[in-house]
């Protein structure tokens, strides 16, 4: 088995799907669609944002949906990350491993975000700004409030409800991090927030 295939099988194992359930007796399986393309090819489409790039985005969404269906204790593996953000993360992996498959790169990304998955279903909440309305899982909003609270930006209850206190806390965090001040839990804000470590007392 070559190194790319070993990596794919390892990725499946680490995600809890079990190689025996997802491959033949040699640990190999067919990769459909653009997931079998090389990272080198993906990076060209990622930079050009060409028609194939749209295919990659669709493939990522389909793969994550299938993984949600079969991965134990998982409702949504990527509960707040949209496919554009996932594609950026895949590109970061691919820049380090240009000969790897897109599937392997995506699995590396999913391994990294696995601890942040939603294990149970959560209702969607509409968060309205001046020019845009976002839809976000209530549990993700609750986690956002909890993280803001731990970082000293929020003093209210982490209840998954979007109100003036949450908006003000998000604005303060965005100002602190040099982000666009929207007061919304947008992709850039969530990425910065969730990757900010909380200082231990």
N, C-alpha and C positions, 0 to 999 in steps of 0.2 A: 504494500500500500504506500503510495507516495506521500510526501509531507503535507501537501494540501488536503488530501483525503483524510489523513490521520487527524489533521486539525479540525476538519468538518465533523468527523465522528466524535472527537473529544468535545467539540462544542455542543453537539446533541446530548452527549452524556452529562455535561455540566448543567445543561438546562433541564435535566431530569426526565428526558424523553426515553432514555434507554436505547442503546444501540441495537439490541435484539429486536426491538419493536419497529425500528426505523431503517434497517439495512439488511443486506443479505448476510450469509454466513462468513463473509470476508470483511464485513463492516462497510460495504460500499452500497451506494444507492444513486439512482438517477436524479440529476438536478435539472429541473424544467425551467425554461425561460431564461431571462437575463441573469439569474443567480449563478449560472455556470460560467459567466464571462469573467475575465481577469480583472483585477483591480486596476491595472494599467488602462484597460479599455474603459472602465467605469470613470476613472478620473478625467479622461478626455471629454466624456459626455457631461460630467459634473461641471467642468469648467465652461463648456460651451452652452450648457443648458439646452441641448438639442432635443429632437423628438425621442431619442432613445432614453434620455434622462427621465422623461415622463413615464416611460415603461418601467424604469428602475423604481420610481416612486410607487407605482401601482404594485409592483412585485413585493416591495418592502411591506406595504400595507397588507397584502394577501398573506405573506409569510407570517407576520405578527398575528393576524387573525387566526390562522391555522394553529399557531403555537398556543394562543390563548385557549383554543378549544381542547387541546390535548395535554397541556402542562398542568400538573396537579396544583391545587390551591392557587389558581391564577384566573382572575377575571379579565384583567388587562395588563399586559406586560409593559406597555408604554402608555401609562395613564394620562400624561400631559404632553408628551413629546409628539409633535406632528411629524409628518413624513419628511418635510424639509429639514427639520432638525436632525432626524435620524440619518438623512442623506449626508449631512455635514459630518456627523460622527463616523459614518462609514468611510467618507473621504479621508478623514484623519487617520483611520486604521490603514486604508489603502496606500496612503503616502509612505507608510513605514513598511508595507508588505505588498509591493506592486505586482508580484507574481501570484499572490493568493487569489482565490476565487471571491467574488462578491458575496456569496453565501457565507464563507468563512468570516469575512470582514463584518457582515451583519451580525453573525452569531457572537463575535467578540463584543460588539456594541451591546447586544441584548444581555450578555453575561454581566456587563458592567451595570446595567440598569435593573437587573433582576431583583435586587433587594428592595427597590422602590415600587415594585409592581402593586397593583390592587389585587388582593386575594379574594375579595367579595364584591359583588355588584354594588354600585353606588349611584344614586340619582344624579342627573345633570342639573347644573345651576346656570342660569343666565346672568352674566355680569355685564352691565351696560355702562359704556363710557360715552363721551360726547359724540364720537364719530363711529364707534364700533361696538358691537355686542359679542362677547365671548361666551362659549359654552364650556363648562369645566365640571368635572366630577365634584360632588359635594365633599367627598373624602379628600380629594386633592386640595380643595380650598381650605379644609380644616387643617391639613398638614402645612399649608402655606401660612396660615395664621399661627400655628404652633411654632414654626420656624422663625417667623417674624418676632414672636414673643420671646423665644429663646435668645434672639439676637438683640433684644431690647427695643424693638420698633413698635411693638403692639402690646397693649395692656388689657384688651378685652378677652372675651371667652372664645376659645377655639371651637366653634360650633358649625363651621362650614356655611355660615350665612354671610353674604357680602353686604356690608353696611359702611357708614362713614368712617368708622374706626379702622376697618380693614383697608379702605381706600387711602386714608391718611398714612397708615403704616407703610403701604406699598410705595406711596409717593416719597416718603422719607428714605426708604431703602434705595429706590431708584436714584434719587439725588445723590446719596452717599456713594453709589457705585457708578455714577456718571452715565446712567441709562436714560432713555427717553422717559420723561415723567408723565405717565399715563394714569397712574393709580389703578392699573389693571394687572391681573396675573397673566401677562402675555408671555410668549415663548422666551424672549431674552431675559425677562425678569425671573421667571421660574428657573431657567438654567443657572443664572447667577445666584439666586437664592438657595436652591437645593445643593449647589456645590460649595457654598460658604460654610466652613466648619464653625461649630459652636464652641466657644472657649469654655473649657472646664473650670469650675470654681476652684 
